[in-house]
């Protein structure tokens, strides 16, 4: 929906939706209608994800409201708005089932569980149009589960959400900042159905006609899922902005990290190393309007004014990252002032200074295959230090990893346990038994093993996979791996379902392991040329024992 932030997945679905709508206008073949099935399933999956995200967001908001009395009134309004959006989404779910019941001529109990991909009459448009519009397009019907009733429900939803915003703004305990008030009002306005008023074949296009008149059931159901997506996105905006408004005058410290502050980062052998170890907190809400880190700035502590403005750092995640190219060797320093504006407008200054030593590189740590580590797999390393024999090297790891395993001649193997980062530190063992650092720690990113792809007969199966009837008869198992992956990562198929519809009856067979079950094998052999076999809910087990969902694969039988 315009005005709201969309995820890359939502943008991709929206593009597919526009393309399919354009193709539909060209009266393309029934196969194109199946594209709507894919878009609809993506929309429904995204809507479910947004719903779960909103539930988590409200759970966190509830905790805040329990800890801070001033947030309770805002939380109650967020709950009130979500009840309205949930009711609107539930109504559209019932409307979908009603249309499926009418189109497929099945009873309500069967329509309630029937997915769009199993509908036989994807191209049917008369029955959906009659239910939603009626027999006279110039005078659409206003009855239960009609397009006009849907429009009325959406208008009512917008009216009710508008009333919540107006009520919040009329009470001091739930007052919204003006920018938030305007933003929410605009987003609610965008949700309202609007007539295009275009004339097509002497017919003035209303919102109802534009979305549901003479459209096949595949497009109608997808349009309804799109409306549900818009409602879910509006629900997110309401919760987000109401929650944000509840803490506008509270500095929310949401980034914590351990910091070691030492007078020097370079210590000669035999000297003591001293440091202050602290917990650092920052806020992602900080921006140039309320906090600046001014490198090189000078503060007059008597007048509490800056005598040198310095240079501001770019902010990211509530912190400023300082970076400068070094030259030569020796002691260096960085200093400046943090300028912080409190929520009440008061300005505070916090001077800082740090020293560091520039020295020549003393050690080298390199991954043998990639510039990252993969969790759950053995990753090879080569480590060396100038003037130090490999037998006198001591290597330690901090972070998300198990200890290194020496393999001899500067070779090591590291098997990270979780994703994140880890630091590899190299020391030399001196004659007196003490350890001497050899350069700065080397930081490596630790990534999750990529999701593998399903393979059928040694070929990767993406989306719809075509194979001959004779090949299908010989098929008894499926596998999975990662194409072009350098490390040895083995995956095992744990389970999947084989769904066939040989004579209009849906057969579902559960398979444990990579082999087809006897029932699945028998069902597959009944599918005729031109038919399809659906492999769904495919689950693999990775090298470290985790279960990985691989989605669905459709096998189309060709002659």
TORGUMAR-400127 format. One record per residue (C-alpha): y, x, z; residue in three letters. Coordinates in steps of 0.5 Angstrom, whole numbers, padded with zeros to 4 digits, always signed. Each point is the difference from the previous one (the first is absolute). Layout:
<sites>
YXZala ...
</sites>
This chain:
<sites>
+0000+0000+0000unk +0007+0003-0002unk +0004+0003+0006unk -0006+0002+0004unk -0004+0007+0000unk -0006+0000-0004unk -0006+0005+0001unk -0003+0003-0007unk -0006-0004+0001unk +0005-0006+0000unk +0004+0002-0006unk -0007+0002-0004unk -0002-0007+0001unk +0007-0003-0002unk -0001+0004-0007unk -0007-0003-0001unk +0003-0007+0002unk +0005+0000-0005unk -0004+0003-0006unk -0005-0005+0001unk +0005-0005+0000unk +0003+0002-0007unk -0007+0001-0003unk -0002-0008+0003unk +0006-0002-0004unk -0003+0003-0007unk -0006-0005+0001unk -0005+0006+0001unk -0007+0000+0001unk -0004-0002+0006unk -0001+0007+0002unk +0007+0001+0001unk +0000-0005+0005unk -0005+0004+0004unk +0006+0005+0001unk +0003-0006+0005unk -0006+0001+0004unk +0001+0007+0001unk +0007-0001+0002unk -0001-0006+0004unk -0006+0004+0004unk +0005+0006+0001unk +0006-0005+0002unk -0005-0003+0005unk -0002+0007+0003unk +0007+0002+0001unk +0002-0006+0003unk -0006+0001+0005unk +0003+0007+0001unk +0007-0003+0002unk -0003-0005+0004unk -0003+0005+0004unk +0006+0005+0000unk +0004-0006+0003unk -0005-0001+0005unk +0000+0007+0003unk +0008+0000-0001unk +0000-0006+0005unk -0004+0003+0005unk +0004+0006+0000unk +0006-0005+0001unk -0003-0004+0005unk -0001+0007+0004unk +0007+0001+0000unk +0002-0007+0002unk -0004+0001+0006unk +0003+0006+0002unk +0007-0001-0002unk +0003-0007+0002unk +0005+0000-0005unk -0005+0000-0006unk -0004-0006+0003unk +0005-0005-0004unk +0000+0003-0006unk -0008+0001+0000unk +0000-0008+0001unk +0004-0001-0006unk -0005+0005-0004unk -0006-0004+0002unk +0004-0007-0002unk +0001+0003-0007unk -0007+0002-0001unk -0003-0006+0002unk +0004-0003-0006unk -0002+0005-0005unk -0007-0001+0002unk +0000-0007+0000unk +0003+0000-0007unk -0006+0006-0002unk -0005-0005+0002unk +0002-0006-0004unk +0000+0004-0006unk -0007+0002+0002unk -0002-0007+0000unk +0004-0002-0006unk -0005+0006-0004unk -0006-0003+0003unk +0002-0007-0003unk +0001+0003-0007unk -0006+0003+0000unk -0004-0006+0003unk +0003-0004-0006unk +0000+0005-0006unk -0008+0002+0002unk -0002-0007+0002unk -0003+0002+0006unk +0001-0003+0007unk +0005+0003+0005unk -0005+0004+0004unk -0002+0004-0006unk +0007+0001-0002unk +0002+0002+0007unk -0005+0007-0001unk +0001+0000-0008unk +0004+0007-0002unk +0004+0000-0007unk -0005+0005-0003unk -0006-0005+0000unk +0004-0006-0003unk -0003-0002-0007unk +0006-0004-0002unk +0005+0006+0000unk +0004-0003-0006unk +0000-0007+0002unk +0007-0003+0001unk +0000-0007-0001unk -0003-0002+0007unk +0005+0005+0004unk +0006-0003-0004unk -0002-0007+0001unk -0001+0002+0008unk +0007+0004+0000unk +0004-0004-0005unk -0003-0006-0001unk +0000-0004-0007unk +0007+0000-0002unk +0003+0007+0000unk +0007-0003+0000unk -0001-0003+0007unk -0005+0004+0004unk -0004-0003+0005unk +0002+0000+0008unk -0007+0000+0003unk -0004+0004+0005unk -0002+0007-0003unk +0005-0001-0006unk +0005+0005-0002unk +0006-0004+0002unk -0003+0000+0007unk -0001+0007+0000unk +0007+0001-0002unk +0002-0005+0006unk -0004+0004+0005unk +0003+0007-0003unk +0007-0003+0001unk -0002-0003+0007unk -0002+0007+0002unk +0007+0003-0003unk +0004-0005+0004unk -0004+0001+0007unk +0000+0008-0001unk +0008-0001-0001unk +0000-0004+0006unk -0003+0005+0004unk +0005+0006-0002unk +0006-0005+0001unk -0003-0002+0007unk -0001+0008+0001unk +0007+0001-0002unk +0003-0005+0005unk -0002+0003+0006unk +0002+0006+0003unk -0007+0002+0003unk -0003+0000-0008unk +0006+0002-0004unk -0001+0003-0006unk +0004+0006-0003unk +0004-0003-0006unk -0003+0005-0005unk -0007-0003+0002unk +0002-0007+0000unk +0003+0000-0007unk -0007+0004-0002unk -0005-0005+0003unk +0005-0006-0003unk -0001+0003-0007unk -0007+0001+0000unk -0002-0007+0003unk +0005-0002-0006unk -0005+0004-0005unk -0006-0004+0003unk +0003-0007-0003unk -0003-0003-0006unk +0005+0000-0005unk +0000-0003-0007unk +0001+0004-0006unk +0003-0006-0004unk -0002+0003-0007unk -0002-0005-0005unk -0007+0002-0003unk -0002-0005-0006unk +0005-0005+0003unk -0003+0000+0007unk +0005+0002+0005unk -0004+0005+0004unk +0000-0001+0008unk -0003+0005+0005unk -0006-0005+0000unk -0001+0000-0007unk +0002+0008-0001unk -0006+0002+0005unk -0005-0006-0001unk +0001-0004-0007unk -0006+0001-0005unk -0002+0007+0003unk -0008+0001+0001unk -0003+0000+0007unk +0000+0008+0000unk +0007+0000-0001unk +0002-0005+0005unk -0004+0003+0006unk +0003+0007-0001unk +0007-0004+0000unk -0002-0003+0007unk -0002+0007+0002unk +0006+0003-0002unk +0004-0005+0004unk -0004+0001+0006unk +0002+0008-0001unk +0007-0002+0000unk -0001-0004+0006unk -0003+0006+0004unk +0005+0005-0003unk +0005-0005+0003unk -0004+0000+0007unk +0000+0007+0000unk +0008+0000-0001unk +0001-0005+0005unk -0004+0004+0006unk +0003+0007-0002unk +0007-0002+0000unk -0001-0004+0006unk -0003+0005+0004unk +0005+0005-0002unk +0006-0004+0002unk -0004-0001+0007unk +0001+0008+0001unk +0007+0002-0004unk +0003+0003+0006unk -0006+0003+0002unk -0002+0007-0002unk -0007+0000-0002unk -0003+0006+0001unk -0007+0000-0004unk -0001+0007-0002unk -0003+0005+0005unk -0002+0007-0001unk -0002+0006+0005unk +0005+0006-0001unk +0000+0007+0002unk +0007+0003+0000unk +0000+0007+0001unk +0005+0006+0000unk -0003+0004-0005unk -0006-0002-0005unk -0002+0007-0001unk -0003+0004+0006unk -0001+0008+0000unk -0007+0002+0003unk +0000+0000+0008unk +0006-0004+0000unk +0000-0007+0004unk +0001-0006-0004unk +0004-0006+0003unk +0001-0007-0002unk +0002-0007+0002unk -0005-0005-0002unk +0003-0007+0000unk -0001-0007-0003unk +0005-0002-0006unk +0002-0007-0001unk +0004-0002-0006unk +0001-0007-0004unk -0001-0002-0007unk +0006-0005+0001unk +0005+0007+0000unk +0004+0000-0006unk +0007+0004-0002unk +0003-0006+0003unk -0002+0001+0007unk -0003+0007+0000unk +0002+0007-0003unk -0003+0007+0001unk +0005+0004-0002unk -0002+0007-0001unk +0005+0006+0001unk +0005-0005+0004unk +0004+0002+0006unk +0001-0004+0006unk +0006+0001+0005unk -0003-0002+0006unk +0007-0001+0004unk +0002-0005-0005unk -0006-0002-0002unk +0002+0000-0008unk -0003+0004-0006unk +0004+0006-0002unk -0005+0001-0006unk -0003-0006-0003unk -0006+0004-0003unk -0005-0002-0005unk -0004-0007+0001unk -0007+0000-0001unk -0004-0005-0004unk -0004-0005+0005unk -0007-0002-0001unk -0004-0004+0005unk +0006+0001+0006unk +0000+0008-0001unk +0003+0005-0004unk -0004+0005-0004unk +0004+0007+0000unk -0002+0005-0005unk +0003+0006-0003unk -0002+0006-0004unk -0001+0006+0004unk +0001+0007-0003unk -0001+0007+0004unk -0003+0001+0006unk +0002-0001+0008unk +0003-0005+0005unk +0004-0006-0003unk +0002-0007+0003unk +0002-0007-0001unk +0005-0004+0004unk +0004-0006-0001unk +0002-0007+0003unk -0004-0007+0000unk +0005-0005+0000unk -0003-0007+0003unk +0004-0007+0000unk -0003-0004+0005unk -0001-0008-0002unk +0007-0001+0004unk +0003+0004-0005unk +0001+0006+0005unk +0000+0007-0003unk -0005+0006+0004unk -0001+0007-0002unk -0006+0004+0001unk +0001+0008-0002unk -0006+0004-0002unk -0002+0007-0002unk -0007+0003-0002unk -0002+0007-0001unk -0005+0003-0005unk -0003+0006-0003unk -0001+0002-0007unk -0006+0004-0001unk -0004+0002-0006unk -0006-0004-0001unk -0006+0003+0004unk -0006-0005-0002unk -0003-0004-0006unk -0004-0007+0001unk -0002-0003-0006unk -0005-0006-0002unk -0005+0002-0005unk +0000-0006-0004unk +0006-0005+0002unk +0007+0001+0003unk -0003-0006+0005unk -0006-0001+0005unk -0004-0006-0001unk -0002-0003+0007unk -0008-0001+0001unk -0001+0006-0005unk -0001+0007+0001unk +0006+0004-0004unk +0000+0007-0001unk +0005+0005+0002unk +0002+0007-0002unk +0004+0004+0006unk +0003+0007+0000unk +0005+0004+0003unk +0003+0006-0002unk -0003+0007+0004unk -0005-0004+0004unk -0007+0000-0002unk -0003-0007+0000unk -0005+0001+0006unk +0007+0001+0004unk +0003-0007-0002unk +0000-0005+0005unk +0001-0007-0004unk +0002-0006+0004unk +0001-0008-0002unk +0005-0005+0003unk +0000-0007-0002unk -0005-0005-0003unk -0006+0005-0001unk -0006+0003+0003unk +0000+0007+0001unk -0001+0005-0006unk -0007+0003-0002unk +0000+0007-0002unk -0004+0002-0006unk +0002+0007-0001unk +0005+0005-0004unk +0006-0005+0002unk -0004-0006-0002unk +0000-0006+0004unk -0002-0007+0000unk +0004-0006+0004unk -0002-0007+0000unk +0006-0005+0003unk -0002-0006+0004unk +0006-0004-0002unk +0006-0001-0005unk +0007+0003+0002unk +0002+0008+0000unk -0003+0006+0003unk +0002+0007+0002unk -0004+0006-0002unk +0003+0006+0005unk -0002+0007-0002unk -0001+0006+0006unk -0002+0007+0000unk -0004+0002+0006unk +0004+0006+0002unk -0004+0006+0004unk +0002-0002+0007unk -0003-0007-0002unk +0006-0004-0001unk +0001-0004-0006unk +0006+0001-0004unk +0003-0005-0005unk +0000+0001-0007unk +0005-0004-0003unk +0002-0007+0001unk -0005-0005+0000unk -0002-0003-0007unk +0000-0008+0000unk -0005-0004-0004unk +0000-0007-0002unk -0006-0004+0002unk -0002-0006-0005unk -0005-0005+0000unk -0006+0001-0005unk +0002-0004-0006unk -0003-0007-0002unk -0006+0001-0004unk -0001-0004-0006unk -0006-0004-0002unk -0005+0002-0005unk -0005-0003-0004unk -0005+0003-0005unk +0004+0007+0002unk +0007-0003-0003unk +0006-0002+0004unk +0000-0008+0001unk +0007-0002+0000unk +0002-0008+0000unk -0005-0003-0005unk -0005+0005-0003unk -0004-0002-0006unk -0007+0001-0001unk -0006-0002-0004unk -0005-0005+0002unk -0006+0006-0001unk +0004+0004+0005unk +0001-0005+0005unk -0007-0001+0000unk -0001+0007+0002unk +0005+0001+0005unk -0002+0000+0007unk +0005+0003+0004unk +0008+0002+0000unk +0003+0007+0003unk +0007+0002+0002unk +0004+0007-0001unk +0007+0003-0001unk +0001+0002-0007unk +0003+0007+0000unk +0000+0002+0007unk -0001+0007+0002unk -0004-0001+0007unk -0007-0002+0001unk +0001-0007+0002unk -0006-0005+0000unk +0000-0007+0000unk -0005-0005+0002unk +0000-0007-0002unk -0001-0004+0006unk +0000-0008-0002unk +0002-0004-0006unk -0001-0007-0002unk -0002-0002-0007unk +0003-0007-0003unk -0003-0003-0006unk +0001-0007-0003unk -0006-0001-0005unk +0000-0007-0001unk +0007-0003+0004unk -0003+0002+0007unk +0003+0006+0004unk -0006+0004+0002unk +0002+0005+0005unk -0005+0006+0002unk +0002+0005+0006unk -0002+0007-0002unk -0001+0006+0006unk +0000+0007-0003unk +0002+0002-0007unk -0006-0004-0003unk +0000-0007-0002unk -0004-0005+0004unk -0006-0003-0003unk +0004-0007+0000unk +0006+0004-0003unk -0005+0003-0005unk -0003-0007-0002unk +0007-0003+0000unk +0003+0005-0005unk -0006-0001-0005unk +0002-0007-0001unk +0007+0001-0002unk +0001-0001-0008unk +0004+0004-0005unk +0007-0001+0001unk -0001-0002+0007unk +0003+0004+0006unk -0003+0003+0007unk +0005+0001+0005unk -0001+0006+0005unk +0004-0002+0006unk +0002+0003+0007unk -0003+0007-0002unk +0000+0004+0007unk -0001+0008-0001unk -0001+0005+0006unk +0003+0006+0000unk -0002+0007+0002unk +0003-0001+0007unk -0003-0006+0001unk +0006-0005-0001unk -0001-0006-0004unk +0004-0001-0007unk +0001-0007-0003unk +0000+0002-0008unk +0002-0007-0002unk -0004-0004-0006unk -0003+0001-0007unk -0001-0005-0005unk -0006+0002-0005unk +0001-0004-0007unk -0007+0000-0004unk +0001+0001-0007unk -0005+0000-0006unk 
</sites>
